[in-house]
Amino acid sequence: MNETTSHISVMVQEVVAALSPRDGDVMVDGTFGGGGYSRALLRSARCSVYGIDRDPSAIARAASIVREFPGRLTLISGTFGAMVQLLAAQGVDAVDGIALDLGMSSDQLEEAERGFSFQADGPLDMRMGSTGISAEGIVNTYSEQALAGIFYVYGEEERSHAIARAIVAARAKGPITRTLELANICAKAIGRGANGIHPATRTFQALRIYVNDELGELARGLSAAEQLLRPGGRLAVVSFHSLEDRMVKRFLQERSGRVVHASRHLPPRASNGPAASFEVTAKRAIAPSKVEITRNPRARSAKLRSATRTAAPAIPFDAVAAGVLPEMRA
C-alpha cells in the first residue's frame, strides 16, 4: 500500500478558520483526497472527522493519518453527494462542520493511467471511481453535436464545434484510446493559443466533469450539507472554476434569503421564500494569498465560500436554479 501523496490542499488555514472546530465536534471532509483538511482539523481541536472519497486509492493512502489520530478519523468510500446516507450508516445524523474541496487531486493528475492529464500519455479514462462510462467511451460513441455541447457547456470551450469535428474525423480511422492522442487532436483543431493555455485544457475539463457528474454531485452535496449541519454548523467549499463557484454562490444566495436582482447595479433584495437556512460568512469569495500561489501554483484559481447553518429547516434544492447545467445526451 502506497501511503505517499504529492497533493497540497489549498487554503488549509482559511478552511480551518471558517469551520472553527472545537473539542467534541463532529466534522466531515467530503473530499478526503490527500487528507490535508482532515489532518489540519484533527490537529486544531479534539474533534472527530469522517473523511469521504470516491477514489479507492485516496482511501488506501490514508493509513498513516488514521494511525496518527487513533479513534478520531473514520474513512468512508463513497461520494460526498451521498453523505447523508453514508453517515447514517455510521450512526451519525448531524455534524458541526463540512469541508468540500472541488479540485482535482495532484495524485490523480500525476497518475497517467487514470487518464486525467493531457501532458502525460495514458488510457483515456478519467473516472474517479471504477464504474460508469469512461472518457474513451464518450469520445468514440457520442455524436458530434453532443460532444460539442459537452465541451461548450462543461468546459466553456468557444471552439467546441471545431474540436468535436476533429474528433469525429479522427475516430473514423480508428478508436481514440490515449490521452496524448486526444490532446494532439485538440491542438491540431484549434492551434496553440497566445495565452499559454494548452488547447486541450477545456476539453479535458469538460470530459472529466461530465464523466464524473461533478456538477450534479456538487448539487447533491450542498443539499446534503444543509440536511446534516446542526444549527451553528459551518460549511466551507473550495472551488476551482467558474461553473462550480457559480453554483455554490447561487446556492448560498438562495439559502441565505437573498436573491440576485435583475440589475447587477442594484443591491440584492430579501427573498419572500422559506426562512434562511444559512448565514453567509463573507459576501465575497476568499482567494489564496500570493505566498500560497507561489508555493502551489495550482491554487491560483481557487475560491473559498463559507456559511453558517441557521435553525431553519432544510428545504428541497432546485438544482437547475442553483446552476446545474442540462444533461448532455449521446
Secondary structure, 3 states (H helix, E strand, C coil): CCCCCCCCCCCHHHHHHHHCCCCCCEEEECCCCCCHHHHHHHHHCCCEEEEEECCHHHHHCCHHHHHHCCCCEEEEECCHHHHHHHHHCCCCCCEEEEEEECCCCHHHHHCHHHCCCCCCCCECCCCCCCCCCCHHHHHHHCCHHHHHHHHHHHHCCCCHHHHHHHHHHHHCCCCCCEHHHHHHHHHHHHCCCCCCCCCCHHHHHHHHHHHCCHHHHHHHHHHHHHHHEEEEEEEEEEECCHHHHHHHHHHHHHHCCEECCCCCCCCCEECCCCCCCEEECCCCCECCCHHHHHHCHHHCCCEEEEEEECCCCCCCCCCCCCCCCCCCCC
